[in-house]
């Protein structure tokens, strides 16, 4: 934190402009060493762009730039910062970066600017993580969820739960540590209701973990079925271009083919697989079928394509792995030829890859397979990641233990121990784990030593 760091903030390659950042106690001095404008950098008005030149050690001009000064703590990192917008050539950007390093800055580590923002209290951990989610967002919903997390929605919810636990723990520990003050703990029913309310909030947050994974990574969607039922045609229909070879010859697809698309704002990773049939002497096709089975085992959504124009008894169905029933969508292809009566009671989507008949119904079925409820562009999204999930799961388990211990009457000390564990687990979500706040709540709320 005592170093001054520098980095090229824009992506590598040629562009209209490039942006370089400097942050730390010597940021203004480093900028002043290489910038020539109407005034020295220390005298420039903050948060305003100033035109000038970047010069080398011989005072030769490297580039005309715009420089902006941000004085801490009113900056992204909370420190003094300088941002330089130069022309976007690879060579000129690299030259300015080298001048920054030569004048006292060091190369920033990955994520170090955001890390400093967290350490200086500008962001909590959920907001810091949201920065990368925002950068890597692949769909409108992913962008929306990342934006709301960056605004602090998840952090605010976690912080509110942590504060509730601090007050709950304050009641318990005051009763344990200061019995002579005649401080009554919450009544049993009220105490349990507070724990149950927190557990309910935790369950709601944990329910968003799968949504978060889908938004960040995409739903792995495997297209499977017998050879020649239209799997590759379905891939081409959904992607909107000829991604896979379509042929009347069975066994054309030997390997898996992947493509990403967005449906109702959700990312889907489509995987076209080799057709499954009972017997084949082709070694390569056998290997492709084995890959299909492996893909089925890890799929989020299974799109099983069958020839709907033929009787159901003639279809060789794909064995669906246990636990994948909800995400299993049966597609009756060749609906333009007419769906056979034997399929009338089957839960399936009628589709024609040739005419695109039924494609919207299929899109809705795919959405419903991975997302509970309607997908709204105005929804207040909370989508926790794997780290948040682990923290919330530990907190939920600790609260269950606290409630069970309380009901059993084992001892207030053990209840307090579990409540403290829950509080610390939730504090890890935002990066705030401060035991001293419990003591502050005790003394301020109960006026110990009056």
Buried (B, 14 or more C-beta within 10 A) or exposed (E): EEBBBBBBBBEEEEBEBBBBBBBBEBBBBBBBBBBBBEEEBEEBEEEEBBEBBBBBEEEEEBBEBBBBBBEBEEBBBBBBBBBBBBBBBEEBBEBBBEBBEEBBBBEBEEEBBBBBBBBBEBBBBBBBBBBBBBEEBBBBBBBBBBBBBBEBBBBEBBBEBBBBBBBBBBBBBBBBBBEEEEBEBBEEEEBBEBBEEBBEBBEEBBEBBBBBBBBBBBBBBBBBBBBBBBBBBBBBBBBEEEBBEBEEEBBBBBEBBEBEBBBBBBBBBBBBBBBBBEEBEEEEBEEBBEBBBEBBEEBBBBBBBBBBBBEBEEBEEBEBBEEBEEBBBBBBBBBBEEBBEBBEEEEBBBBBBBEEEBBEEBBEBBBBBBBEEEBEEEBEBBBBBEEBBBBBBBBBBBBBBBBEBBEEEEEBEBBBBBBBBBBBBBBBBBBBBEEEBBEEBBEEBBEBEE
